[in-house]
Amino acid sequence: MSVEFPITAAVRSLRGKKVEFVPHLYDYVEKGGTRESAKQLGVDEHAIIKTLVFETNEKKPLIVLMHGDREVSTKNLARHLQLKSVEPASADRATKWTGYQFGGTSPFGLRTPMPIFAEKTIFDLDRVYINGGKRGFLVEIESKDLLKVLMIEKVEVAIEFI
């Protein structure tokens, strides 16, 4: 039995680049985050990768891919980028830049090209779960495929949840 899943810009991008993926649908829960998706899919939250949109003090967008059980240190990110500050983009601006609804943001098939940074330990995992371009929809791919498909700069900006 094949599962019907949404054909999003992310799915089209992955197919266009010949990246194999396994679609995973789950019941989206408002403010449930990666903890909820990990619970529903029965996977480690560390393997769920968040696609986070940030804005620099120069009002430029960028994306950070981060483990579900970690946060981004905006201080360390700004320092890495040699900028004064970096802060999370508003939901409206993130949607405008990415073309995806907040909570369903994927790094694949973005509306606006922007730099993508990824926590380097993501690539220690064989497989990761990352948003497929819609709320309640993750795609499971090999972490090394992120490097094949996206222009990624690896960073060390993770902090553990307190």
N, C-alpha and C positions, 0 to 999 in steps of 0.2 A: 504494500500500500504506500503510495507516495503522498507526502504531506504537502498540502497547498501552502505556499508561502508567498509573501509579497514580492513583486518584481520592482525593486527600488533602483534608484540611480547607483547605489552601492552594489547591488547584485549585478546590474548591467556592467559596471566597472570591473568587478571581479571576473565575470564571464569573459569580458573583452580581453582581459589579461591572462586568461586561461588558468585562473587560480581555483583549485578545488576547494570546496567548502561544504560544510554540513549545516543546513538551516535548523535553527531551534526557535520554536515559538513558545511563549509563556504568557501568562496573564499579567499584563502591565499593572503595577500598583503605584499610584501617585506617591512620590517621595519614598518609594520602596528601595530604589537604588540597586546597587550590585548585590547587596545582601539578599534581597528578595529574589532576584533572577537566579543567583547561585542556589538558593534554597529550592526553588521550583525545578531547576534543571539538575539538581543533585551534583553540583560541581563545586570545587574549591573557589571561594570568592577571589583569591589571589590570581586565578587564571582568567577572571573576567576583567577585560580591559576597558576602562572608561575613555571616552573621547571627549576631552574637555577643551572648551574654547576660551581663550584668554585674549585680552587686549593690552597692548603696550601703552606706555605714557604718550607715545606718538600716535595713538589711536589706530594702530595696525593690529589685525587679527593674527592669531597663531593657535595651533592645536598642540595639546600635550596628551599623549597616550599614557595612562597610569593604571597600575593594578587596582582592582576594586577595593581592596582592603588597605589602601594607602591614600594619602593626600599629597598635593603638590605644594612644596614650599615656594611661595611666590617670591620671597626674598632671594632664595638660591637660584630660581629661574631668572630673575632680573639680573642678578650678578653674573650668571652664565652668559646672558645675552648682552651684558654691558649696557644695561638700560637703567633708568632711574626707578621705574616701577612696572609691574605687570599685575593685572588683576583679572578675575573672572569676567567674561563678557556678560552683558545682560542677556536674558533669554531672547528678547527681540533682535538684538544685534547678532547673536549667535545664529539664530534662524535665518536672518537676512544673508549673512555671509556663507553659511553652509548649505542652505536650501533644505535643511532638515528641521523638523519640529523638535523643540527642546525635550530631552529625554529619549530621543530617537536619533541622535547625531552619530553619523558614521564618518570615518576618515576617508572613505572611498567615495568617489563621484561627487566631490565638493563643488558647489556653485562658484565659489571664489577660490582661486589657488592661494594657498597660504603655507607658511613653513610648518612642518610637523616635527615635533620632538617626541621621543619615547624614552621612558625610564629604561635604562640599559638592562635591568634584570628581567624584563619581559622576555628577552631573547634566551634566557636560561630555561624557559618552559618550552616543551615540544609543541604543545597545542594551546591556543588561546581562544576565548570567546569574546567577540567584539560586535558592536552594534551593526546591524545590517541595514540601517536606514529607516527604521520605524520603531515606535515604542512596542515593546514586547517581542522583539525579533533580534536574535543574536546569530552570528555566523561563527562556526568553529573552523579555524584554519591553523595551519602550521605557523608558528611565530616567525620563522624565517621568510615566509611569504609576504609578511608586512614589508620587509626590506626590498623584496622584488617589485612590489606594486607601488610603494610610496617612497618619496624622497624623505628619508628620516634621518634626523640627527639624534644620536643617543645622548642622554643626559642623566645626571644623578641628582634628582630634585625631590625624591620621595621622602615623606615623613609618615611615621606610623600614626594611626588614629590614637588619640589620647582618651 
